Amino acid sequence: MPEDLPKNLIPEVSNILERLGKRSEENLQWLHGNMHPYFFITMGDEPEALAGLAAGLDYFRHSERLILADTDETLILARPDLPGSLYDTLRTLQEREISYTEIVHSETPLPGLDRHVEIQTYRFGRKTPADILAAGKAAVPEEIRGSVRKETRKLYPDLDLDHLDRYLDLIWHNNERYVRSSPARRVARLLNLYYQGNRQGGVRFEVEKVQWHSVTNEYRVMFAAGNPPQKEFLLQIMEIFNRLNIGIRRSYCLTISNEIHPYFLGTFYARTRDPGSLLAGSPLAERLRNELYNSLILSTDSITYREFVTERIMCGEDASLVNAFISFCHTNLAHSSPDIFELESVQRAFTTNPEITLKLVELFRYRFDPSRAGRDRHYARTLKEARSSIERYNTGHRHLDGLRKTIFGTCLSLITHTLKTNFFVPEKQALAFRIDPAYLTELDTEFTADLPGDRPFRITYFFGRYGAGYHVGFSDIARGGWRTILAREKDSFALAADTLFKEVYVLAHTQHLKNKDIYEGGSKMAVVLDAEDLTDAELVTQRMYNLQYGLINAFLDIFITEGGRPKDERIVDYYGEDEPIELGPDENLHDEMVEEIARLSTRRGYILGPGIISSKKVGINHKEYGVTSTGIITFAEITMASLGIDMGKDPFTVKITGGPDGDVAGNAIRLLLERCPRAKINLILDGSGALYDPEGANRAELKRILFKGNIDAFRPSKLRKGAFLLYRSRQKRVGLARQFRRVEHTGKGPVERWVSVDEFHREFDELVFRVQADLFIPAGGRPETVNGTNVDRFFLPDGSPTAAAIVEGANSFITPDARTRLQERGVIVMKDASANKCGVISSSYEVIANLLMSDGEFLANKERYVRDVLEILERRAADEARLILTRHREKEGVRHYTQISDDISREINTHYSRLFELLRKRPDLTAEPLFRKALYAHLPRMISESRRFRSRLREIPEKYVYAIMASEIASSLVYKSNREIDFVDQVRGHLKRVMGGDQR
């Protein structure tokens, strides 16, 4: 034995172990008497951890934590129940995907410690949606399945057994251990919670009284949240219970994944000081419900949470409302003055002036709280007080006071011009505000000067935990795409938020010009997603789905109406009409969400049902049928014919931006290859690189990669002499420098070399300007690629353009000033609002199909219906292309092609507005034969020629009948009229009315 070993150490340790053995038995008995029986059920497969707990309880006198199990799959620890103990643990686990959390407290304090024992159990290894999608039928033992079925029938007789089996399989795939170790009744409750959460749009709250031994004030609170916040969510929930003075004795929280996103399912056993205070329907239960739902909107990172909620200045719901106020003021003011009204400045205005902030919240509540008695009287008084507070605002700093008054005045305009909101609908995951655009007239002109002069019909503002956005529509019935802007860095989020309102406003206005041929006016929805704290692409997608799912449900909250009134009585409505609004997929709106939006709209009873959105599986897929490119190529054919080139017979060259795998560019290439046997595509640029071939790219090779790959999939062996491939996607590092691959056919075959970053950009960025072609089709690429600073590069030294005609397939690829310069120097420019309008026209006809046919009928007749729609698209494109060229000749070039495009849009839209209002005032006109002919003329022949489908027109909303008639008549007035003859007929009609029938 080593000489330096203390002589008494081994005997002392032996004595301690002997005492511990006795104490461990006593501690185990104490645990048995003071822990809920479920604790021992859930610890059934962790006997070593339970033994460690019994052996280690005495160490709590000088230790704050006892680790009972710590593996890749499980962490179990015990600690005295101290404030912050849960937060302390969860903070260390932020990087781990928790699939199951169990928190259990002892019923009495540990003897001699005066503290309850808290046992925390965490299971890791959460499944992903892809894992669940790939999983088949679950191998749930029949004994377990039968027991769960039996308990479900007993507790929830209305729950369909098909749903039960599917949901049980889902839970099993996610956490087999949970199903095996839990009593059947507990699993049945969880399945019902998930079922009810799905039915209720992804959220569910339940509370019921339970009794255990002599405890009479215990309640079971169950809470479900689809696609919950990814960080600190459980901690936020626990903070809510704590803030409401509700004690949690036990909690069981399972996070699962379905085929699309995660799902939080929590069960909490709560106690209150006053028996009965948490009964369902009680004020406390309603506050708890509202706060739990609001946890999906209010971020713990927000300044209002820190400054107002944790300091008990306001509740969580009001803090979310203030966050919405802040975002609205910022996005409405910053687009014209980003340096003055940046987000932090607007936030400080609200957080440093809680009196005004609370007054604005109070004003909003008086305007929209359906339960408030004397709402109008209190609202008028509070509005006067709020205006007075803002007008009297004075800190002694004149400049700052002016800025703050502008911010608070903007917030006041939001409140007074909001016509309906879902704020008082508890089961929400985002806020929605339907706003009268008249509020824009109350802003100083500096905040509207950079917006189009036309004012929208409606503005709807949305706010969620991870982002905000707007839907702007320029007519009662409107359609347009929904884009989500992903901001992965703080600066990119700030920039996107600064310009968000202006961007969606301009896009909606452009869409309104584009939508002239259909019964829907133009609209756009754009939201910005804050993903700066995420690096994993899958987590970014989950957060995006979280935001989109919350916003579409908020949209439906306020726009689901019956007879013009909201179906949900908790929504106070100052507008009072049905609002049919159609959406379409745009940037970052994936197919899964498109289908989910259609399902939600149908299930919740929106006036349009699945017609709320286009490009569904039961619809007309734009890429599959090339609907947008059909119009672009038709425009190109007519434009080139005006230059003496028959694209179907003559040789010509064309350059394209956008790749062979893209919807617009890919289908444009396909149609050129099919229709134009002598066309030479000498330049293709896309995100992966560039292909230049002076003799035209190999047609067979283009067909091979069409819709299968980007231009970097083109085989170098298919290059001709003088052709080259420049790769953005193929890079390597030489030292610290990046190099890009370039392959050129020199006459001796393809030769590879690597070029520097500068060389790459110098060549790549110049190609679109330098390469000569008869026709240029920008069908992809960033907005404003050709602008006022570089447009002169489009011309050769002798002044001739590198393309005689441009047909815009991509939106805003060329700026307005660049278009003007191009046309002044002789280039034909067919504007995007005209040339690529056929995508939105196709979407409009998809909605008509949704309104008049079942899914089965549509699928059975799809090919014929699509054929009719494609025929309409070509006709609409040809009508406008010919009219633009005709008017340009008539005006002898005084008005540019793009100006004429705008003129046509405005003429048709003006006629449409007048006709729509006329038909609303005179619905009897819709029964007249001539007006009915206009209605049928707008429809695909399959519908207009079928008595069965035609008869269903009486079932669609009246507004749609007015709109379709108005649209068809308006467009025919412009496309088909002879203005001189029409004017003569108008004069004759006037004279007959005024002068009478005497012809002498």
Sequence and secondary structure as in RCSB ss.txt:
>XXXX:A:sequence
MPEDLPKNLIPEVSNILERLGKRSEENLQWLHGNMHPYFFITMGDEPEALAGLAAGLDYFRHSERLILADTDETL
ILARPDLPGSLYDTLRTLQEREISYTEIVHSETPLPGLDRHVEIQTYRFGRKTPADILAAGKAAVPEEIRGSVRK
ETRKLYPDLDLDHLDRYLDLIWHNNERYVRSSPARRVARLLNLYYQGNRQGGVRFEVEKVQWHSVTNEYRVMFAA
GNPPQKEFLLQIMEIFNRLNIGIRRSYCLTISNEIHPYFLGTFYARTRDPGSLLAGSPLAERLRNELYNSLILST
DSITYREFVTERIMCGEDASLVNAFISFCHTNLAHSSPDIFELESVQRAFTTNPEITLKLVELFRYRFDPSRAGR
DRHYARTLKEARSSIERYNTGHRHLDGLRKTIFGTCLSLITHTLKTNFFVPEKQALAFRIDPAYLTELDTEFTAD
LPGDRPFRITYFFGRYGAGYHVGFSDIARGGWRTILAREKDSFALAADTLFKEVYVLAHTQHLKNKDIYEGGSKM
AVVLDAEDLTDAELVTQRMYNLQYGLINAFLDIFITEGGRPKDERIVDYYGEDEPIELGPDENLHDEMVEEIARL
STRRGYILGPGIISSKKVGINHKEYGVTSTGIITFAEITMASLGIDMGKDPFTVKITGGPDGDVAGNAIRLLLER
CPRAKINLILDGSGALYDPEGANRAELKRILFKGNIDAFRPSKLRKGAFLLYRSRQKRVGLARQFRRVEHTGKGP
VERWVSVDEFHREFDELVFRVQADLFIPAGGRPETVNGTNVDRFFLPDGSPTAAAIVEGANSFITPDARTRLQER
GVIVMKDASANKCGVISSSYEVIANLLMSDGEFLANKERYVRDVLEILERRAADEARLILTRHREKEGVRHYTQI
SDDISREINTHYSRLFELLRKRPDLTAEPLFRKALYAHLPRMISESRRFRSRLREIPEKYVYAIMASEIASSLVY
KSNREIDFVDQVRGHLKRVMGGDQR
>XXXX:A:secstr
  TTS TTHHHHHHHHHHHHHHHHHHHHHHHHHHS HHHHHHTTT HHHHHHHHHHGGGGGT S EEEEESSSEE
EEEEE  TTHHHHHHHHTTTS EEEEEEEE SS  TTT S EEEEEEEE    HHHHHH  S    HHHHHHHHH
HHHHH TTS HHHHHHHHHHHHHH HHHHHHS HHHHHHHHHHHHHHHHTTSEEEEEEEEEETTEEEEEEEEEEE
ES  SSSHHHHHHHHHHHTT EEEEEEEEEEE SSSEEEEEEEEEE SSTTTTSTTSHHHHHHHHHHHHTTT  T
TSHHIIIIITTTSS HHHHHHHHHHHHHHHHHHTTT TTTS HHHHHHHHHT HHHHHHHHHHHHHHH TT TTH
HHHHHHHHHHHHHHHHT   S HHHHHHHHHHHHHHHHHHHHEEEESTT SS SSEEEEE GGGGGGS GGGTTT
S SS  SEEEEEEETTEEEEEEESSSSEEEEEEEEEE SHHHHHHHHHHHHHHHHHHHHHHHHHGGGSSSEEEEE
EEEEE TT   HHHHHHHHHHHHHHHHHHHHHHH EETTEESSTT   SS S   EEEEE TT  HHHHHHHHHH
HHHHT TTGGGGBSS SSS  HHHHTHHHHHHHHHHHHHHHHTT  TTTS EEEEEES TTSHHHHHHHHHHHHH
 TTEEEEEEEETTEEEE TT   HHHHHHHTTT  GGGS GGG  TT EEEEEEEEEEETTEEEEEEEEE SSSE
EEEEEEHHHHHHHHHHHHHHS EEEEEE SS TTSB TTTGGGGB TTS BSEEEEE  STTSB HHHHHHHHHT
T EEE HHHHTTHHHHHHHHHHHHHHHS HHHHHHHHHHHHHHHHHHHHHHHHHHHHHHHHHHHHTTTSS HHHH
HHHHHHHHHHHHHHHHHHHHH GGGGGSHHHHHHHHHHS HHHHT HHHHGGGGGS HHHHHHHHHHHHHHHHHH
S  HHHHHHHHHHHHHHHHH S   
